[in-house]
Amino acid sequence: MTVGKRYIGIRVSKLPYGDAAAEMRDEYSKWLPMGPAALHILLALAAEPLHGYGIMQEIARQSGGKYRIGPGTLYDNLKKLMSDGLVEESGRGASISARAVRNGDAGTTQGSDRARRYYRLSGLGRGVLAAEVTRLQGVVREARGRLRGLKPRRA
């Protein structure tokens, strides 16, 4: 069921049919469809654990600056995602991230970084994110089909 394209560290299958679709709907239906803030938070955490400010930066980066969330929205959503088991706290002062190494910031970790809480996607969160991406692919596929069928109106 997880054969397909790879996005941000998660496998996304083609929209399943039959028993596989019913199984996926039953397993993850409690969380679908996701709101934009929760979806963006899970996407931000798909690659690596991040602290709160890092999540906000990653969301802005992934959306090209078109979607930003503030701290209130972030932490309200993180609290819910953690209580649902989709996100886990991965400790404080996590090791230097791959992104920091890529950006040349590996040597600039400050003492305050040790006090930050880091969050990571749980296995369940990864599955819910993959199911939501698959669901959204179906929505886009349906929309494209309908738009192709529309004929331009004359004024």
CYANA upper distance limits for C-alpha pairs under 8 A (distance plus 0.5 A):
  1 MET  CA     13 SER  CA      6.73
  1 MET  CA     16 PRO  CA      7.76
  1 MET  CA     20 ALA  CA      7.76
  2 THR  CA     11 ARG  CA      6.28
  2 THR  CA     12 VAL  CA      6.53
  2 THR  CA     13 SER  CA      5.43
  3 VAL  CA     11 ARG  CA      7.49
  3 VAL  CA     12 VAL  CA      7.45
  3 VAL  CA     13 SER  CA      5.65
  3 VAL  CA     14 LYS  CA      8.05
  4 GLY  CA     11 ARG  CA      7.03
  4 GLY  CA     12 VAL  CA      6.04
  4 GLY  CA     13 SER  CA      5.03
  4 GLY  CA     14 LYS  CA      6.75
  5 LYS  CA     11 ARG  CA      6.72
  5 LYS  CA     12 VAL  CA      6.06
  5 LYS  CA     13 SER  CA      7.22
  6 ARG  CA     10 ILE  CA      6.33
  6 ARG  CA     11 ARG  CA      5.25
  6 ARG  CA     12 VAL  CA      6.52
  7 TYR  CA     11 ARG  CA      6.94
  7 TYR  CA     12 VAL  CA      7.56
  8 ILE  CA     43 LEU  CA      7.92
  8 ILE  CA     46 ALA  CA      6.60
  8 ILE  CA     47 ALA  CA      6.43
  9 GLY  CA     46 ALA  CA      6.54
  9 GLY  CA     47 ALA  CA      6.26
 10 ILE  CA     46 ALA  CA      7.61
 10 ILE  CA    126 ARG  CA      7.42
 10 ILE  CA    130 ALA  CA      6.96
 11 ARG  CA    130 ALA  CA      7.14
 12 VAL  CA    130 ALA  CA      6.15
 12 VAL  CA    131 ALA  CA      8.27
 12 VAL  CA    133 VAL  CA      7.52
 12 VAL  CA    134 THR  CA      6.79
 13 SER  CA    134 THR  CA      7.14
 14 LYS  CA    134 THR  CA      7.38
 15 LEU  CA     21 ALA  CA      8.09
 15 LEU  CA    134 THR  CA      6.46
 15 LEU  CA    135 ARG  CA      7.86
 15 LEU  CA    137 GLN  CA      8.13
 15 LEU  CA    138 GLY  CA      7.12
 16 PRO  CA     20 ALA  CA      6.28
 16 PRO  CA     21 ALA  CA      5.40
 17 TYR  CA     21 ALA  CA      5.44
 17 TYR  CA     22 ALA  CA      8.30
 18 GLY  CA     22 ALA  CA      6.98
 19 ASP  CA     23 GLU  CA      6.51
 20 ALA  CA     24 MET  CA      6.64
 21 ALA  CA     25 ARG  CA      6.60
 22 ALA  CA     26 ASP  CA      6.60
 23 GLU  CA     27 GLU  CA      6.59
 24 MET  CA     28 TYR  CA      6.60
 24 MET  CA     29 SER  CA      8.16
 24 MET  CA    131 ALA  CA      7.64
 25 ARG  CA     29 SER  CA      5.45
 26 ASP  CA     30 LYS  CA      8.40
 28 TYR  CA     32 LEU  CA      7.09
 28 TYR  CA    127 GLY  CA      8.37
 28 TYR  CA    128 VAL  CA      6.35
 28 TYR  CA    131 ALA  CA      7.66
 29 SER  CA     33 PRO  CA      8.22
 31 TRP  CA    128 VAL  CA      7.69
 32 LEU  CA    128 VAL  CA      8.42
 32 LEU  CA    132 GLU  CA      7.05
 33 PRO  CA    132 GLU  CA      7.20
 34 MET  CA     38 ALA  CA      6.88
 34 MET  CA     39 LEU  CA      6.47
 34 MET  CA    132 GLU  CA      7.58
 35 GLY  CA     39 LEU  CA      6.67
 36 PRO  CA     40 HIS  CA      6.57
 37 ALA  CA     41 ILE  CA      6.65
 37 ALA  CA     69 ILE  CA      7.72
 37 ALA  CA     73 THR  CA      7.98
 37 ALA  CA     74 LEU  CA      7.97
 37 ALA  CA     77 ASN  CA      7.74
 38 ALA  CA     42 LEU  CA      6.74
 38 ALA  CA     77 ASN  CA      6.68
 38 ALA  CA     78 LEU  CA      8.43
 38 ALA  CA     81 LEU  CA      8.10
 39 LEU  CA     43 LEU  CA      6.67
 39 LEU  CA    129 LEU  CA      7.76
 40 HIS  CA     44 ALA  CA      6.54
 40 HIS  CA     59 ILE  CA      6.57
 41 ILE  CA     45 LEU  CA      6.83
 41 ILE  CA     55 ILE  CA      7.17
 41 ILE  CA     59 ILE  CA      7.49
 41 ILE  CA     74 LEU  CA      8.25
 41 ILE  CA     78 LEU  CA      8.44
 42 LEU  CA     46 ALA  CA      6.61
 42 LEU  CA     87 VAL  CA      8.36
 42 LEU  CA    121 LEU  CA      7.20
 42 LEU  CA    125 GLY  CA      7.77
 42 LEU  CA    126 ARG  CA      8.38
 42 LEU  CA    129 LEU  CA      7.17
 43 LEU  CA     47 ALA  CA      8.34
 43 LEU  CA     59 ILE  CA      8.40
 43 LEU  CA    129 LEU  CA      7.96
 44 ALA  CA     48 GLU  CA      8.49
 44 ALA  CA     55 ILE  CA      6.41
 44 ALA  CA     58 GLU  CA      6.16
 44 ALA  CA     59 ILE  CA      6.41
 44 ALA  CA     62 GLN  CA      8.32
 45 LEU  CA     49 PRO  CA      6.29
 45 LEU  CA     50 LEU  CA      7.06
 45 LEU  CA     55 ILE  CA      7.69
 45 LEU  CA    119 TYR  CA      7.87
 45 LEU  CA    120 ARG  CA      6.20
 45 LEU  CA    121 LEU  CA      6.22
 46 ALA  CA    120 ARG  CA      8.16
 46 ALA  CA    121 LEU  CA      6.71
 46 ALA  CA    126 ARG  CA      7.73
 48 GLU  CA     97 SER  CA      8.13
 48 GLU  CA    120 ARG  CA      7.18
 49 PRO  CA     90 SER  CA      7.56
 49 PRO  CA    118 TYR  CA      6.46
 49 PRO  CA    119 TYR  CA      5.72
 49 PRO  CA    120 ARG  CA      4.92
 49 PRO  CA    121 LEU  CA      7.93
 50 LEU  CA     54 GLY  CA      5.97
 50 LEU  CA     55 ILE  CA      6.39
 50 LEU  CA    118 TYR  CA      5.56
 50 LEU  CA    119 TYR  CA      5.97
 50 LEU  CA    120 ARG  CA      7.30
 51 HIS  CA     55 ILE  CA      6.71
 51 HIS  CA    116 ARG  CA      6.77
 51 HIS  CA    117 ARG  CA      6.05
 51 HIS  CA    118 TYR  CA      4.73
 51 HIS  CA    119 TYR  CA      6.54
 52 GLY  CA     56 MET  CA      6.96
 52 GLY  CA     71 PRO  CA      8.30
 52 GLY  CA     74 LEU  CA      7.91
 52 GLY  CA     75 TYR  CA      8.24
 52 GLY  CA    117 ARG  CA      7.91
 52 GLY  CA    118 TYR  CA      7.73
 52 GLY  CA    119 TYR  CA      8.32
 53 TYR  CA     57 GLN  CA      6.74
 54 GLY  CA     58 GLU  CA      6.54
 55 ILE  CA     59 ILE  CA      6.64
 56 MET  CA     60 ALA  CA      6.86
 56 MET  CA     68 ARG  CA      7.37
 56 MET  CA     69 ILE  CA      6.84
 56 MET  CA     70 GLY  CA      7.93
 56 MET  CA     74 LEU  CA      8.09
 57 GLN  CA     61 ARG  CA      6.62
 58 GLU  CA     62 GLN  CA      6.48
 59 ILE  CA     63 SER  CA      6.66
 59 ILE  CA     65 GLY  CA      8.45
 59 ILE  CA     67 TYR  CA      7.46
 59 ILE  CA     68 ARG  CA      7.02
 59 ILE  CA     69 ILE  CA      8.36
 60 ALA  CA     64 GLY  CA      6.49
 60 ALA  CA     65 GLY  CA      5.00
 60 ALA  CA     66 LYS  CA      7.31
 60 ALA  CA     67 TYR  CA      6.31
 60 ALA  CA     68 ARG  CA      5.89
 61 ARG  CA     65 GLY  CA      6.48
 63 SER  CA     67 TYR  CA      6.21
 69 ILE  CA     73 THR  CA      6.66
 69 ILE  CA     74 LEU  CA      6.86
 70 GLY  CA     74 LEU  CA      6.64
 71 PRO  CA     75 TYR  CA      6.48
 72 GLY  CA     76 ASP  CA      6.51
 73 THR  CA     77 ASN  CA      6.57
 74 LEU  CA     78 LEU  CA      6.54
 75 TYR  CA     79 LYS  CA      6.47
 76 ASP  CA     80 LYS  CA      7.01
 77 ASN  CA     81 LEU  CA      6.51
 78 LEU  CA     82 MET  CA      6.40
 78 LEU  CA     87 VAL  CA      7.79
 79 LYS  CA     83 SER  CA      6.67
 80 LYS  CA     84 ASP  CA      6.65
 81 LEU  CA     85 GLY  CA      6.74
 81 LEU  CA     86 LEU  CA      5.71
 81 LEU  CA     87 VAL  CA      6.02
 82 MET  CA     86 LEU  CA      6.30
 82 MET  CA     87 VAL  CA      5.23
 82 MET  CA     88 GLU  CA      6.28
 82 MET  CA     89 GLU  CA      8.39
 85 GLY  CA    122 SER  CA      7.42
 85 GLY  CA    124 LEU  CA      7.35
 85 GLY  CA    125 GLY  CA      7.56
 86 LEU  CA    121 LEU  CA      6.72
 86 LEU  CA    122 SER  CA      5.83
 86 LEU  CA    123 GLY  CA      7.91
 86 LEU  CA    124 LEU  CA      6.02
 86 LEU  CA    125 GLY  CA      4.29
 86 LEU  CA    126 ARG  CA      8.01
 86 LEU  CA    128 VAL  CA      8.25
 87 VAL  CA    119 TYR  CA      7.10
 87 VAL  CA    120 ARG  CA      6.14
 87 VAL  CA    121 LEU  CA      5.15
 87 VAL  CA    122 SER  CA      5.70
 87 VAL  CA    125 GLY  CA      6.68
 88 GLU  CA    119 TYR  CA      6.12
 88 GLU  CA    120 ARG  CA      5.87
 88 GLU  CA    121 LEU  CA      6.78
 88 GLU  CA    122 SER  CA      6.50
 89 GLU  CA    117 ARG  CA      7.40
 89 GLU  CA    118 TYR  CA      6.28
 89 GLU  CA    119 TYR  CA      4.94
 89 GLU  CA    120 ARG  CA      6.74
 90 SER  CA     94 ALA  CA      8.02
 90 SER  CA    117 ARG  CA      7.95
 90 SER  CA    118 TYR  CA      5.82
 90 SER  CA    119 TYR  CA      5.76
 90 SER  CA    120 ARG  CA      6.50
 91 GLY  CA    117 ARG  CA      6.55
 91 GLY  CA    118 TYR  CA      6.22
 91 GLY  CA    119 TYR  CA      8.12
 92 ARG  CA    113 ASP  CA      8.41
 92 ARG  CA    114 ARG  CA      6.17
 92 ARG  CA    115 ALA  CA      6.31
 92 ARG  CA    116 ARG  CA      5.90
 92 ARG  CA    117 ARG  CA      5.20
 92 ARG  CA    118 TYR  CA      6.33
 93 GLY  CA    113 ASP  CA      5.90
 93 GLY  CA    114 ARG  CA      4.07
 93 GLY  CA    115 ALA  CA      6.52
 93 GLY  CA    116 ARG  CA      6.38
 93 GLY  CA    117 ARG  CA      7.48
 93 GLY  CA    118 TYR  CA      7.72
 94 ALA  CA    114 ARG  CA      7.78
 94 ALA  CA    118 TYR  CA      7.23
 96 ILE  CA    100 ALA  CA      7.00
 96 ILE  CA    101 VAL  CA      7.83
 96 ILE  CA    106 ALA  CA      6.72
 96 ILE  CA    109 THR  CA      8.16
 97 SER  CA    101 VAL  CA      7.04
 97 SER  CA    106 ALA  CA      8.22
 98 ALA  CA    102 ARG  CA      6.70
 99 ARG  CA    103 ASN  CA      6.52
100 ALA  CA    104 GLY  CA      6.47
100 ALA  CA    105 ASP  CA      5.22
100 ALA  CA    106 ALA  CA      5.55
101 VAL  CA    105 ASP  CA      6.39
101 VAL  CA    106 ALA  CA      5.36
105 ASP  CA    109 THR  CA      7.79
109 THR  CA    113 ASP  CA      7.02
110 GLN  CA    114 ARG  CA      8.20
111 GLY  CA    115 ALA  CA      8.20
112 SER  CA    116 ARG  CA      7.48
121 LEU  CA    125 GLY  CA      6.00
121 LEU  CA    126 ARG  CA      6.70
122 SER  CA    126 ARG  CA      6.69
123 GLY  CA    127 GLY  CA      6.88
124 LEU  CA    128 VAL  CA      6.67
125 GLY  CA    129 LEU  CA      6.51
126 ARG  CA    130 ALA  CA      6.67
127 GLY  CA    131 ALA  CA      6.65
128 VAL  CA    132 GLU  CA      6.62
129 LEU  CA    133 VAL  CA      6.66
130 ALA  CA    134 THR  CA      6.65
131 ALA  CA    135 ARG  CA      6.59
132 GLU  CA    136 LEU  CA      6.59
133 VAL  CA    137 GLN  CA      6.66
134 THR  CA    138 GLY  CA      6.97
135 ARG  CA    139 VAL  CA      6.94
136 LEU  CA    140 VAL  CA      6.67
137 GLN  CA    141 ARG  CA      6.55
138 GLY  CA    142 GLU  CA      6.61
139 VAL  CA    143 ALA  CA      6.64
140 VAL  CA    144 ARG  CA      6.58
141 ARG  CA    145 GLY  CA      6.76
142 GLU  CA    146 ARG  CA      6.77
143 ALA  CA    147 LEU  CA      6.55
144 ARG  CA    148 ARG  CA      6.63
145 GLY  CA    149 GLY  CA      7.03
146 ARG  CA    150 LEU  CA      7.06
